[in-house]
Amino acid sequence: MDGIKRGFRLIFLCVLGLCLSGFIIGCASSSKEEKNENDLTSAPPAPQSSTSSKSPDRVDGRYYDFEDIKIPNELKLDDKKSNVYKSADIKSGVLHFDGYVEIKSLINFFMMGMARDNWKLKADFKRPPQTILLFEKKNKRSLFFIEDTTFNTHVEIWMIPTKD
């Protein structure tokens, strides 16, 4: 009987040791990721190109294929769903983003950022859980489809060239 009790104790200690080592490794990698994120957010913004008239990427957001539409850092580009057409004088298409951002602050971010990049808000439609924003600029329009779900926020940005 003592042999069986010793066997169970040995198995119990092995399982406990594995759990503790997994916990320690998880905590170590988590603190390493936090340190890397802190290093990235505290880094100075990229230097501005002398040929660009807009401000450089900042800590709160960055520009992707559409150089006059700033996207918050909390949203991640979904390359598989995105498609952009570029030619010498036309750039159009759709960009898809996912992340978790509070919907009111995201709408506010886009409204302020688009105004800074000389876009005019022409319309906004709210039909929870979706919000649609329409912006206009000389020779182009941009539609934002923002959908708030329980665990995620989906953003779809359409760039449409126009003839003014």
DSSP file (Angstrom, degrees, kcal/mol; ACC not computed):
  #  RESIDUE AA STRUCTURE BP1 BP2  ACC     N-H-->O    O-->H-N    N-H-->O    O-->H-N    TCO  KAPPA ALPHA  PHI   PSI    X-CA   Y-CA   Z-CA
    1    1 A M     >        0   0    0      0, 0.0     4,-2.0     0, 0.0     5,-0.2   0.000 360.0 360.0 360.0 -36.3    0.0    0.0    0.0
    2    2 A D  H  >  +     0   0    0      1,-0.2     4,-2.3     2,-0.2     5,-0.2   0.853 360.0  56.5 -65.0 -33.4    2.9    2.4    0.8
    3    3 A G  H  > S+     0   0    0      2,-0.2     4,-1.9     1,-0.2    -1,-0.2   0.881 106.9  48.4 -64.6 -38.4    4.3    1.8   -2.7
    4    4 A I  H  > S+     0   0    0      2,-0.2     4,-2.4     1,-0.2    -2,-0.2   0.914 111.2  49.9 -68.0 -43.3    1.0    3.0   -4.3
    5    5 A K  H  X S+     0   0    0     -4,-2.0     4,-2.4     1,-0.2    -2,-0.2   0.899 111.0  49.6 -61.9 -41.1    0.8    6.1   -2.1
    6    6 A R  H  X S+     0   0    0     -4,-2.3     4,-2.5     2,-0.2    -1,-0.2   0.890 109.8  52.0 -65.0 -38.3    4.4    6.9   -3.0
    7    7 A G  H  X S+     0   0    0     -4,-1.9     4,-2.4     2,-0.2    -2,-0.2   0.922 110.8  46.8 -63.3 -44.6    3.5    6.5   -6.7
    8    8 A F  H  X S+     0   0    0     -4,-2.4     4,-2.9     2,-0.2    -2,-0.2   0.897 112.2  50.5 -65.1 -39.5    0.6    8.8   -6.4
    9    9 A R  H  X S+     0   0    0     -4,-2.4     4,-2.8     2,-0.2    -2,-0.2   0.912 110.7  49.6 -62.9 -42.2    2.7   11.4   -4.6
   10   10 A L  H  X S+     0   0    0     -4,-2.5     4,-2.2     2,-0.2    -2,-0.2   0.920 113.2  45.6 -63.8 -44.2    5.4   11.2   -7.3
   11   11 A I  H  X S+     0   0    0     -4,-2.4     4,-2.6     2,-0.2     5,-0.2   0.921 113.1  51.0 -64.3 -43.4    2.8   11.7  -10.0
   12   12 A F  H  X S+     0   0    0     -4,-2.9     4,-2.6     1,-0.2    -2,-0.2   0.924 111.2  47.4 -59.8 -45.5    1.2   14.5   -8.1
   13   13 A L  H  X S+     0   0    0     -4,-2.8     4,-2.5     2,-0.2    -1,-0.2   0.878 111.5  51.0 -65.1 -37.9    4.6   16.2   -7.6
   14   14 A C  H  X S+     0   0    0     -4,-2.2     4,-2.3     2,-0.2    -2,-0.2   0.933 112.5  45.4 -64.4 -46.0    5.4   15.8  -11.3
   15   15 A V  H  X S+     0   0    0     -4,-2.6     4,-2.4     2,-0.2    -2,-0.2   0.919 113.7  49.9 -63.8 -43.5    2.1   17.3  -12.4
   16   16 A L  H  X S+     0   0    0     -4,-2.6     4,-2.5    -5,-0.2    -2,-0.2   0.907 110.6  50.4 -60.9 -42.6    2.5   20.1   -9.9
   17   17 A G  H  X S+     0   0    0     -4,-2.5     4,-2.5     2,-0.2    -2,-0.2   0.899 110.3  49.4 -63.1 -41.6    6.0   20.8  -11.2
   18   18 A L  H  X S+     0   0    0     -4,-2.3     4,-2.3     2,-0.2    -2,-0.2   0.915 111.7  49.0 -64.2 -42.7    4.8   20.9  -14.8
   19   19 A C  H  X S+     0   0    0     -4,-2.4     4,-2.3     2,-0.2    -2,-0.2   0.932 112.9  46.9 -62.3 -46.1    2.0   23.3  -13.9
   20   20 A L  H  X S+     0   0    0     -4,-2.5     4,-2.6     2,-0.2    -2,-0.2   0.906 112.2  49.4 -64.3 -41.7    4.4   25.6  -12.0
   21   21 A S  H  X S+     0   0    0     -4,-2.5     4,-2.5     2,-0.2    -1,-0.2   0.895 111.2  50.3 -66.6 -37.7    7.0   25.6  -14.8
   22   22 A G  H  X S+     0   0    0     -4,-2.3     4,-2.4     2,-0.2    -2,-0.2   0.904 111.4  48.8 -62.8 -41.4    4.3   26.4  -17.4
   23   23 A F  H  X S+     0   0    0     -4,-2.3     4,-2.4     2,-0.2    -2,-0.2   0.920 112.4  47.5 -63.8 -44.5    3.1   29.3  -15.2
   24   24 A I  H  X S+     0   0    0     -4,-2.6     4,-2.3     2,-0.2    -2,-0.2   0.914 112.9  48.2 -65.1 -43.4    6.6   30.6  -14.7
   25   25 A I  H  X S+     0   0    0     -4,-2.5     4,-2.4     2,-0.2     5,-0.2   0.911 111.7  50.7 -64.0 -41.6    7.4   30.4  -18.4
   26   26 A G  H  X S+     0   0    0     -4,-2.4     4,-2.1     1,-0.2    -2,-0.2   0.906 111.4  47.3 -61.9 -43.2    4.1   32.1  -19.3
   27   27 A C  H  X S+     0   0    0     -4,-2.4     4,-2.3     2,-0.2    -1,-0.2   0.893 111.6  51.2 -66.0 -39.4    4.8   35.0  -16.9
   28   28 A A  H  X S+     0   0    0     -4,-2.3     4,-1.8     1,-0.2    -2,-0.2   0.920 112.4  44.7 -65.9 -43.7    8.3   35.4  -18.2
   29   29 A S  H  X S+     0   0    0     -4,-2.4     4,-2.3     2,-0.2    -1,-0.2   0.863 112.0  54.0 -70.1 -33.5    7.2   35.6  -21.8
   30   30 A S  H  X S+     0   0    0     -4,-2.1     4,-2.3    -5,-0.2    -2,-0.2   0.922 109.7  46.1 -65.2 -44.2    4.3   37.9  -20.9
   31   31 A S  H  X S+     0   0    0     -4,-2.3     4,-2.0     1,-0.2    -1,-0.2   0.849 111.3  53.3 -67.9 -32.0    6.7   40.4  -19.2
   32   32 A K  H  X S+     0   0    0     -4,-1.8     4,-2.3     2,-0.2    -2,-0.2   0.907 109.5  48.1 -67.2 -41.5    9.1   40.2  -22.1
   33   33 A E  H  X S+     0   0    0     -4,-2.3     4,-2.7     2,-0.2    -2,-0.2   0.907 110.9  51.1 -64.5 -41.7    6.2   41.1  -24.5
   34   34 A E  H  X S+     0   0    0     -4,-2.3     4,-2.7     2,-0.2    -1,-0.2   0.902 109.8  50.2 -61.5 -40.5    5.2   44.0  -22.3
   35   35 A K  H  X S+     0   0    0     -4,-2.0     4,-2.3     2,-0.2    -2,-0.2   0.922 111.2  48.2 -64.2 -43.7    8.7   45.2  -22.3
   36   36 A N  H  X S+     0   0    0     -4,-2.3     4,-2.1     2,-0.2    -2,-0.2   0.903 112.2  49.3 -63.2 -41.3    8.9   45.0  -26.1
   37   37 A E  H  X S+     0   0    0     -4,-2.7     4,-2.6     2,-0.2     5,-0.2   0.915 111.1  49.7 -63.2 -42.9    5.6   46.8  -26.4
   38   38 A N  H  X S+     0   0    0     -4,-2.7     4,-1.8     1,-0.2    -2,-0.2   0.891 109.6  51.7 -63.2 -38.6    6.8   49.5  -24.0
   39   39 A D  H  X S+     0   0    0     -4,-2.3     4,-0.5     1,-0.2    -1,-0.2   0.898 111.9  47.1 -63.3 -39.8   10.0   49.9  -26.0
   40   40 A L  H >< S+     0   0    0     -4,-2.1     3,-0.6     1,-0.2    -2,-0.2   0.908 113.5  46.4 -69.0 -42.3    8.0   50.3  -29.2
   41   41 A T  H 3< S+     0   0    0     -4,-2.6    -1,-0.2     1,-0.2    -2,-0.2   0.771 112.9  49.5 -74.8 -24.1    5.5   52.8  -27.8
   42   42 A S  H 3< S+     0   0    0     -4,-1.8    -1,-0.2    -5,-0.2    -2,-0.2   0.532  87.1 108.1 -90.3  -4.8    8.3   54.9  -26.2
   43   43 A A  S << S-     0   0    0     -3,-0.6     3,-0.1    -4,-0.5    16,-0.0  -0.441  80.1-105.8 -69.8 145.0   10.3   55.0  -29.4
   44   44 A P        -     0   0    0      0, 0.0    -1,-0.1     0, 0.0    -2,-0.1  -0.329  45.0 -90.5 -67.7 155.0   10.4   58.4  -31.2
   45   45 A P        -     0   0    0      0, 0.0    13,-0.1     0, 0.0     3,-0.1  -0.233  51.4 -89.0 -64.0 155.8    8.3   58.7  -34.3
   46   46 A A        -     0   0    0     11,-0.4     3,-0.1     1,-0.1    -3,-0.0  -0.328  53.2 -95.2 -63.1 145.8    9.9   57.9  -37.6
   47   47 A P        -     0   0    0      0, 0.0     2,-0.3     0, 0.0    10,-0.1  -0.327  43.7-107.6 -64.5 146.9   11.6   60.9  -39.3
   48   48 A Q        -     0   0    0      8,-0.1     2,-0.2    -3,-0.1     7,-0.1  -0.552  28.7-120.1 -79.7 136.4    9.4   62.8  -41.8
   49   49 A S    >   -     0   0    0     -2,-0.3     3,-0.9     1,-0.1    -1,-0.1  -0.488  15.0-131.7 -71.1 143.3   10.3   62.4  -45.4
   50   50 A S  T 3  S+     0   0    0      1,-0.2    -1,-0.1    -2,-0.2    -2,-0.0   0.703 106.6  54.0 -71.8 -17.9   11.2   65.7  -47.1
   51   51 A T  T 3  S+     0   0    0      2,-0.0     2,-0.4     0, 0.0    -1,-0.2   0.576  92.7  87.9 -90.2  -9.7    8.8   64.8  -50.0
   52   52 A S    <   -     0   0    0     -3,-0.9    -4,-0.0     1,-0.1     0, 0.0  -0.721  54.1-168.0 -94.4 138.3    5.8   64.2  -47.8
   53   53 A S        +     0   0    0     -2,-0.4     2,-0.2     2,-0.1    -1,-0.1   0.578  66.2  79.9 -97.1 -11.6    3.5   67.0  -46.8
   54   54 A K  S    S-     0   0    0      1,-0.1    -2,-0.1    13,-0.1    63,-0.1  -0.491  91.8 -91.0 -92.8 165.5    1.7   65.1  -44.1
   55   55 A S        -     0   0    0     -2,-0.2    -1,-0.1     1,-0.1     3,-0.1  -0.369  48.0-104.3 -71.4 154.1    2.8   64.4  -40.6
   56   56 A P        -     0   0    0      0, 0.0    -1,-0.1     0, 0.0    -8,-0.1  -0.181  51.0 -71.2 -71.6 169.7    4.8   61.2  -39.9
   57   57 A D        -     0   0    0    -10,-0.1   -11,-0.4     6,-0.1     2,-0.2  -0.350  58.4-158.1 -56.9 140.2    3.4   58.1  -38.3
   58   58 A R  B >   -A   61   0A   0      3,-1.2     3,-1.2   -13,-0.1    -1,-0.1  -0.673  32.6 -96.0-118.0 175.7    2.8   58.8  -34.6
   59   59 A V  T 3  S+     0   0    0      1,-0.3    14,-0.2    -2,-0.2     3,-0.1   0.828 120.9  53.9 -60.2 -33.2    2.5   56.6  -31.5
   60   60 A D  T 3  S-     0   0    0      1,-0.1    13,-1.0    12,-0.1     2,-0.3   0.608 122.5 -17.6 -81.8 -11.0   -1.3   56.7  -31.7
   61   61 A G  E <   -AB  58  72A   0     -3,-1.2    -3,-1.2    11,-0.3     2,-0.3  -0.990  54.4-140.1-175.1 177.2   -1.6   55.5  -35.3
   62   62 A R  E     - B   0  71A   0      9,-2.5     9,-3.0    -2,-0.3     2,-0.4  -0.970  21.9-111.7-151.6 164.4    0.0   54.9  -38.7
   63   63 A Y  E     - B   0  70A   0     -2,-0.3     7,-0.1     7,-0.2     4,-0.1  -0.792  29.6-179.6-100.3 141.9   -0.7   55.2  -42.4
   64   64 A Y        -     0   0    0      5,-0.7    -1,-0.1     2,-0.6     5,-0.1   0.133  63.7 -33.1-110.4-132.8   -1.1   52.2  -44.7
   65   65 A D  S    S+     0   0    0      1,-0.1     2,-0.9     2,-0.1    -2,-0.1   0.808 129.0  64.8 -64.3 -31.4   -1.8   52.1  -48.4
   66   66 A F  S >  S-     0   0    0      3,-0.2     3,-1.9     1,-0.1    -2,-0.6  -0.829  76.1-159.0 -95.5 105.4   -3.9   55.2  -48.3
   67   67 A E  T 3  S+     0   0    0     -2,-0.9    -1,-0.1     1,-0.3    -2,-0.1   0.504  85.9  49.8 -69.9  -3.6   -1.4   57.8  -47.3
   68   68 A D  T 3  S+     0   0    0      1,-0.1     2,-0.5   -14,-0.0    -1,-0.3   0.112  93.5  80.7-120.7  22.4   -4.0   60.3  -46.0
   69   69 A I    <   -     0   0    0     -3,-1.9    -5,-0.7    -5,-0.1     2,-0.3  -0.942  67.2-153.8-128.5 110.2   -6.0   57.9  -43.8
   70   70 A K  E     -B   63   0A   0     -2,-0.5    -7,-0.2    -7,-0.1    43,-0.1  -0.655   5.9-158.9 -87.6 136.5   -4.5   57.3  -40.4
   71   71 A I  E     -B   62   0A   0     -9,-3.0    -9,-2.5    -2,-0.3    -2,-0.0  -0.938  22.8-113.5-116.1 133.4   -5.3   54.0  -38.6
   72   72 A P  E >   -B   61   0A   0      0, 0.0     3,-1.7     0, 0.0   -11,-0.3  -0.339  24.8-120.7 -65.1 148.4   -5.0   53.5  -34.8
   73   73 A N  T 3  S+     0   0    0    -13,-1.0   -12,-0.1     1,-0.3   -13,-0.1   0.724 107.2  70.4 -62.3 -23.4   -2.3   51.1  -33.7
   74   74 A E  T 3  S+     0   0    0    -14,-0.3    26,-0.4    25,-0.1     2,-0.4   0.714  87.0  78.4 -69.5 -19.0   -4.9   48.9  -31.9
   75   75 A L  S <  S-     0   0    0     -3,-1.7     2,-0.4    24,-0.2    24,-0.2  -0.761  71.0-152.9 -93.3 136.1   -6.2   47.8  -35.3
   76   76 A K  E     -C   98   0B   0     22,-3.3    22,-2.1    -2,-0.4     2,-0.2  -0.910  19.8-115.7-111.7 134.8   -4.3   45.2  -37.3
   77   77 A L  E     -C   97   0B   0     -2,-0.4     2,-0.8    20,-0.2    20,-0.2  -0.443  15.5-146.9 -68.7 134.3   -4.4   44.9  -41.1
   78   78 A D    >>  -     0   0    0     18,-3.0     4,-1.2    -2,-0.2     3,-0.8  -0.863  14.4-173.4-102.2  96.4   -6.0   41.8  -42.5
   79   79 A D  T 34 S+     0   0    0     -2,-0.8    -1,-0.2     1,-0.2     3,-0.1   0.812  78.6  60.7 -60.8 -33.2   -3.9   41.3  -45.7
   80   80 A K  T 34 S+     0   0    0      1,-0.2    -1,-0.2    -3,-0.1    -2,-0.0   0.823 112.2  36.6 -68.8 -30.9   -6.1   38.4  -47.0
   81   81 A K  T <4 S+     0   0    0     -3,-0.8    -1,-0.2    15,-0.1     2,-0.2   0.605 102.5  89.7 -94.9 -13.7   -9.3   40.5  -47.1
   82   82 A S     <  +     0   0    0     -4,-1.2     2,-0.3    14,-0.1    13,-0.2  -0.574  48.3 177.0 -88.9 147.7   -7.6   43.8  -48.3
   83   83 A N  E     -D   94   0B   0     11,-2.7    11,-2.8    -2,-0.2     2,-0.4  -0.909   3.0-176.9-152.3 120.5   -7.2   44.7  -51.9
   84   84 A V  E     -D   93   0B   0     -2,-0.3     2,-0.5     9,-0.2     9,-0.3  -0.973  12.6-153.6-124.5 131.8   -5.7   47.9  -53.2
   85   85 A Y  E     -D   92   0B   0      7,-3.7     7,-2.5    -2,-0.4     2,-0.4  -0.902  17.7-175.2-103.1 127.8   -5.4   49.0  -56.9
   86   86 A K  E     +D   91   0B   0     -2,-0.5     2,-0.2     5,-0.2     5,-0.2  -0.981  12.1 156.2-127.1 135.3   -2.6   51.4  -57.7
   87   87 A S        -     0   0    0      3,-2.7    -2,-0.0    -2,-0.4     0, 0.0  -0.764  60.4 -77.1-136.6-172.2   -1.7   53.1  -60.9
   88   88 A A  S    S+     0   0    0     -2,-0.2     3,-0.1     1,-0.2    -2,-0.0   0.875 126.8   9.9 -59.2 -39.6    0.2   56.3  -61.8
   89   89 A D  S    S+     0   0    0      1,-0.1     2,-0.4    -3,-0.0    -1,-0.2   0.403 120.4  65.6-124.2   2.8   -2.7   58.6  -60.9
   90   90 A I        +     0   0    0     71,-0.0    -3,-2.7     2,-0.0     2,-0.4  -0.985  44.6 176.8-130.9 137.5   -5.3   56.4  -59.1
   91   91 A K  E     +D   86   0B   0     -2,-0.4     2,-0.3    -5,-0.2    -5,-0.2  -0.967  23.1 146.1-135.3 121.5   -5.3   54.5  -55.9
   92   92 A S  E     +D   85   0B   0     -7,-2.5    -7,-3.7    -2,-0.4     2,-0.3  -0.928  12.4  90.4-146.7 169.1   -8.5   52.7  -54.8
   93   93 A G  E     -DE  84 159B   0     66,-1.9    66,-2.9    -2,-0.3     2,-0.4  -0.946  61.4 -66.5 141.5-161.0   -9.6   49.6  -53.0
   94   94 A V  E     -DE  83 158B   0    -11,-2.8   -11,-2.7    -2,-0.3     2,-0.4  -0.994  26.9-161.7-136.7 138.5  -10.5   48.3  -49.6
   95   95 A L  E     - E   0 157B   0     62,-2.3    62,-2.8    -2,-0.4     2,-0.4  -0.974  10.6-155.3-118.2 134.7   -8.5   47.7  -46.4
   96   96 A H  E     - E   0 156B   0    -18,-0.4   -18,-3.0    -2,-0.4     2,-0.3  -0.918  13.6-179.0-111.5 136.1   -9.8   45.4  -43.6
   97   97 A F  E     -CE  77 155B   0     58,-2.9    58,-2.5    -2,-0.4     2,-0.3  -0.961   7.4-169.8-132.2 149.9   -8.7   45.8  -40.0
   98   98 A D  E     +CE  76 154B   0    -22,-2.1   -22,-3.3    -2,-0.3     2,-0.3  -0.979  28.2 111.1-135.9 150.3   -9.5   44.0  -36.8
   99   99 A G  E     - E   0 153B   0     54,-1.3    54,-3.5    -2,-0.3     2,-0.7  -0.935  64.7 -84.3 169.5 179.4   -8.8   44.7  -33.1
  100  100 A Y        +     0   0    0    -26,-0.4     2,-0.4    -2,-0.3    52,-0.1  -0.920  55.9 151.1-114.6 110.4  -10.6   45.6  -30.0
  101  101 A V        -     0   0    0     -2,-0.7     2,-0.2     0, 0.0    -2,-0.1  -0.995  53.5-103.7-135.4 138.6  -11.2   49.4  -29.7
  102  102 A E     >  -     0   0    0     -2,-0.4     4,-2.0     1,-0.1     3,-0.2  -0.476  35.1-132.5 -63.2 128.5  -14.0   51.1  -27.9
  103  103 A I  H  > S+     0   0    0      1,-0.2     4,-2.4    -2,-0.2     5,-0.2   0.837  99.5  50.6 -61.0 -41.3  -16.4   52.2  -30.7
  104  104 A K  H  > S+     0   0    0      1,-0.2     4,-2.2     2,-0.2    -1,-0.2   0.912 112.6  46.3 -65.8 -41.2  -16.9   55.9  -29.6
  105  105 A S  H  > S+     0   0    0     -3,-0.2     4,-2.4     2,-0.2    -1,-0.2   0.851 111.7  52.8 -69.5 -32.4  -13.2   56.6  -29.3
  106  106 A L  H  X S+     0   0    0     -4,-2.0     4,-2.4     2,-0.2    -2,-0.2   0.930 110.1  46.6 -67.1 -45.3  -12.5   54.9  -32.6
  107  107 A I  H  X S+     0   0    0     -4,-2.4     4,-2.6     1,-0.2    -2,-0.2   0.918 113.5  49.6 -61.8 -42.8  -15.1   57.0  -34.4
  108  108 A N  H  X S+     0   0    0     -4,-2.2     4,-2.5     2,-0.2     5,-0.3   0.904 108.9  52.9 -61.6 -42.6  -13.7   60.1  -32.7
  109  109 A F  H  X S+     0   0    0     -4,-2.4     4,-2.7     1,-0.2     5,-0.2   0.930 112.4  44.5 -58.1 -47.7  -10.2   59.1  -33.8
  110  110 A F  H  X S+     0   0    0     -4,-2.4     4,-2.7     2,-0.2     5,-0.3   0.910 112.7  50.8 -66.7 -42.1  -11.3   58.8  -37.4
  111  111 A M  H  X S+     0   0    0     -4,-2.6     4,-1.6     2,-0.2    -2,-0.2   0.930 116.3  40.5 -62.3 -45.1  -13.2   62.0  -37.4
  112  112 A M  H  X S+     0   0    0     -4,-2.5     4,-2.0     2,-0.2    -2,-0.2   0.920 117.5  48.0 -69.9 -43.5  -10.3   64.0  -35.9
  113  113 A G  H  X S+     0   0    0     -4,-2.7     4,-1.4    -5,-0.3    -2,-0.2   0.895 111.4  49.2 -65.9 -40.5   -7.7   62.3  -38.1
  114  114 A M  H  <>S+     0   0    0     -4,-2.7     5,-3.0    -5,-0.2    -1,-0.2   0.889 109.8  52.0 -67.2 -38.4   -9.6   62.7  -41.3
  115  115 A A  H ><5S+     0   0    0     -4,-1.6     3,-1.6    -5,-0.3    -1,-0.2   0.901 107.7  52.7 -63.1 -40.3  -10.2   66.4  -40.6
  116  116 A R  H 3<5S+     0   0    0     -4,-2.0    -1,-0.2     1,-0.3    -2,-0.2   0.826 108.1  51.2 -63.6 -30.7   -6.4   66.8  -40.0
  117  117 A D  T 3<5S-     0   0    0     -4,-1.4    -1,-0.3    -5,-0.1    -2,-0.2   0.121 125.6-103.9 -94.7  21.6   -5.8   65.2  -43.4
  118  118 A N  T < 5S+     0   0    0     -3,-1.6     2,-0.3     1,-0.2    -3,-0.2   0.730  72.0 144.1  67.6  28.5   -8.2   67.6  -45.0
  119  119 A W      < -     0   0    0     -5,-3.0     2,-0.5    -6,-0.1    -1,-0.2  -0.699  41.2-140.5 -90.3 149.8  -11.2   65.2  -45.5
  120  120 A K  E     -F  136   0B   0     16,-2.5    16,-2.3    -2,-0.3     2,-0.5  -0.951  14.1-127.5-111.7 129.6  -14.7   66.5  -45.1
  121  121 A L  E     +F  135   0B   0     -2,-0.5    14,-0.2    14,-0.2     3,-0.1  -0.653  31.6 172.7 -74.2 121.1  -17.3   64.4  -43.3
  122  122 A K  E     -     0   0B   0     12,-3.0     2,-0.3    -2,-0.5    13,-0.2   0.735  60.6  -7.3-101.5 -30.3  -20.3   64.2  -45.6
  123  123 A A  E     -F  134   0B   0     11,-1.4    11,-2.9     2,-0.0    -1,-0.4  -0.982  49.3-163.8-162.6 151.9  -22.5   61.6  -43.8
  124  124 A D  E     -F  133   0B   0     -2,-0.3     2,-0.4     9,-0.2     9,-0.2  -0.983   8.5-167.1-141.7 135.8  -22.6   59.2  -40.9
  125  125 A F  E     -F  132   0B   0      7,-2.8     7,-2.9    -2,-0.3     2,-0.5  -0.973   2.3-164.3-122.3 131.3  -25.1   56.4  -40.4
  126  126 A K  E     +F  131   0B   0     -2,-0.4     5,-0.2     5,-0.2    -2,-0.0  -0.961  23.2 153.4-121.8 117.5  -25.5   54.6  -37.1
  127  127 A R  E >   -F  130   0B   0      3,-3.0     3,-2.7    -2,-0.5    -2,-0.0  -0.742  56.9 -93.6-137.3  85.4  -27.3   51.3  -37.0
  128  128 A P  T 3  S+     0   0    0      0, 0.0    19,-0.1     0, 0.0     3,-0.1  -0.064 110.7  22.8 -48.1 136.3  -25.9   49.4  -34.0
  129  129 A P  T 3  S+     0   0    0      0, 0.0    19,-2.5     0, 0.0     2,-0.4  -0.939 125.1  59.1 -91.6  14.9  -23.7   47.5  -34.0
  130  130 A Q  E <   -FG 127 147B   0     -3,-2.7    -3,-3.0    17,-0.2     2,-0.4  -0.847  54.3-172.5-113.3 144.1  -22.5   49.1  -37.3
  131  131 A T  E     -FG 126 146B   0     15,-2.7    15,-3.1    -2,-0.4     2,-0.5  -0.992   7.4-160.9-126.9 137.5  -21.5   52.7  -38.1
  132  132 A I  E     -FG 125 145B   0     -7,-2.9    -7,-2.8    -2,-0.4     2,-0.4  -0.979   5.3-169.6-121.2 130.2  -20.8   54.0  -41.5
  133  133 A L  E     -FG 124 144B   0     11,-2.2    11,-2.7    -2,-0.5     2,-0.5  -0.963   5.3-160.3-118.8 135.6  -18.8   57.2  -42.2
  134  134 A L  E     -FG 123 143B   0    -11,-2.9   -12,-3.0    -2,-0.4   -11,-1.4  -0.971  12.4-178.8-117.7 121.0  -18.5   58.9  -45.5
  135  135 A F  E     -FG 121 142B   0      7,-2.9     7,-2.5    -2,-0.5     2,-0.4  -0.865   6.9-160.0-116.6 152.2  -15.6   61.3  -46.1
  136  136 A E  E     +FG 120 141B   0    -16,-2.3   -16,-2.5    -2,-0.3     2,-0.3  -0.985  15.1 164.2-136.4 145.5  -14.9   63.4  -49.2
  137  137 A K  E >   - G   0 140B   0      3,-2.6     3,-2.1    -2,-0.4   -18,-0.1  -0.907  56.9 -58.5-145.8 167.0  -11.8   65.1  -50.6
  138  138 A K  T 3  S-     0   0    0     -2,-0.3     3,-0.0     1,-0.3    24,-0.0  -0.339 122.6  -4.9 -56.0 123.5  -10.9   66.4  -54.0
  139  139 A N  T 3  S+     0   0    0     -2,-0.1    23,-2.0    22,-0.1     2,-0.3   0.576 126.3  65.5  68.3  14.5  -11.1   63.5  -56.5
  140  140 A K  E <   -GH 137 161B   0     -3,-2.1    -3,-2.6    21,-0.3     2,-0.3  -0.992  54.2-159.8-161.1 156.8  -11.9   60.8  -54.0
  141  141 A R  E     -GH 136 160B   0     19,-2.8    19,-3.2    -2,-0.3     2,-0.4  -0.938  10.4-155.7-131.2 155.1  -14.3   59.5  -51.4
  142  142 A S  E     -GH 135 159B   0     -7,-2.5    -7,-2.9    -2,-0.3     2,-0.4  -0.993   1.5-161.3-137.6 130.0  -13.7   57.2  -48.5
  143  143 A L  E     -GH 134 158B   0     15,-2.1    15,-2.9    -2,-0.4     2,-0.5  -0.926   4.6-161.0-110.6 132.7  -16.3   54.9  -46.8
  144  144 A F  E     -GH 133 157B   0    -11,-2.7   -11,-2.2    -2,-0.4     2,-0.6  -0.963   3.2-168.9-113.4 122.1  -15.7   53.5  -43.3
  145  145 A F  E     -GH 132 156B   0     11,-2.9    11,-2.3    -2,-0.5     2,-0.5  -0.950  12.0-176.1-108.7 112.3  -17.7   50.5  -42.2
  146  146 A I  E     -GH 131 155B   0    -15,-3.1   -15,-2.7    -2,-0.6     2,-0.5  -0.942   3.2-175.2-115.1 122.1  -17.2   50.0  -38.4
  147  147 A E  E     -GH 130 154B   0      7,-3.0     7,-2.8    -2,-0.5     2,-0.6  -0.973  11.0-154.8-123.6 126.5  -18.7   47.0  -36.7
  148  148 A D  E     + H   0 153B   0    -19,-2.5     5,-0.2    -2,-0.5     2,-0.2  -0.867  18.9 174.8-100.6 120.3  -18.5   46.5  -33.0
  149  149 A T        -     0   0    0      3,-3.0    -2,-0.0    -2,-0.6     0, 0.0  -0.604  46.9 -91.8-113.9 179.8  -18.9   42.9  -31.8
  150  150 A T  S    S+     0   0    0      1,-0.2     3,-0.1    -2,-0.2    -1,-0.0   0.909 120.4  13.5 -60.1 -45.3  -18.5   41.4  -28.3
  151  151 A F  S    S+     0   0    0      1,-0.1     2,-0.3   -51,-0.0    -1,-0.2   0.370 127.5  33.7-115.1   3.9  -14.8   40.6  -28.6
  152  152 A N        -     0   0    0    -52,-0.1    -3,-3.0   -54,-0.0     2,-0.4  -0.983  58.1-136.9-156.3 160.2  -13.7   42.5  -31.6
  153  153 A T  E     -EH  99 148B   0    -54,-3.5   -54,-1.3    -2,-0.3     2,-0.4  -0.997  20.7-158.5-123.4 127.0  -14.0   45.6  -33.7
  154  154 A H  E     -EH  98 147B   0     -7,-2.8    -7,-3.0    -2,-0.4     2,-0.4  -0.890   8.0-172.8-106.7 133.9  -14.0   45.2  -37.5
  155  155 A V  E     -EH  97 146B   0    -58,-2.5   -58,-2.9    -2,-0.4     2,-0.5  -0.995   5.5-174.1-129.0 130.3  -13.2   48.2  -39.8
  156  156 A E  E     -EH  96 145B   0    -11,-2.3   -11,-2.9    -2,-0.4     2,-0.5  -0.992   7.4-166.3-122.6 124.0  -13.5   48.2  -43.5
  157  157 A I  E     -EH  95 144B   0    -62,-2.8   -62,-2.3    -2,-0.5     2,-0.5  -0.953   0.3-165.6-118.9 119.9  -12.2   51.2  -45.4
  158  158 A W  E     -EH  94 143B   0    -15,-2.9   -15,-2.1    -2,-0.5     2,-0.5  -0.879   4.0-160.0-103.9 132.6  -13.1   51.8  -49.0
  159  159 A M  E     -EH  93 142B   0    -66,-2.9   -66,-1.9    -2,-0.5   -17,-0.2  -0.965  13.0-176.1-111.1 124.2  -11.2   54.4  -51.2
  160  160 A I  E     - H   0 141B   0    -19,-3.2   -19,-2.8    -2,-0.5     2,-0.1  -0.972  18.2-139.2-126.2 117.9  -13.1   55.4  -54.2
  161  161 A P  E     - H   0 140B   0      0, 0.0   -21,-0.3     0, 0.0     2,-0.3  -0.495  25.6-173.9 -72.6 146.2  -11.7   57.8  -56.9
  162  162 A T        -     0   0    0    -23,-2.0     2,-0.6    -2,-0.1     0, 0.0  -0.867  27.2-121.3-132.2 167.2  -14.1   60.4  -58.3
  163  163 A K              0   0    0     -2,-0.3   -23,-0.0     1,-0.1   -25,-0.0  -0.951 360.0 360.0-111.8 111.9  -14.1   63.0  -61.0
  164  164 A D              0   0    0     -2,-0.6    -1,-0.1     0, 0.0   -26,-0.0   0.418 360.0 360.0 -95.5 360.0  -14.8   66.5  -59.5
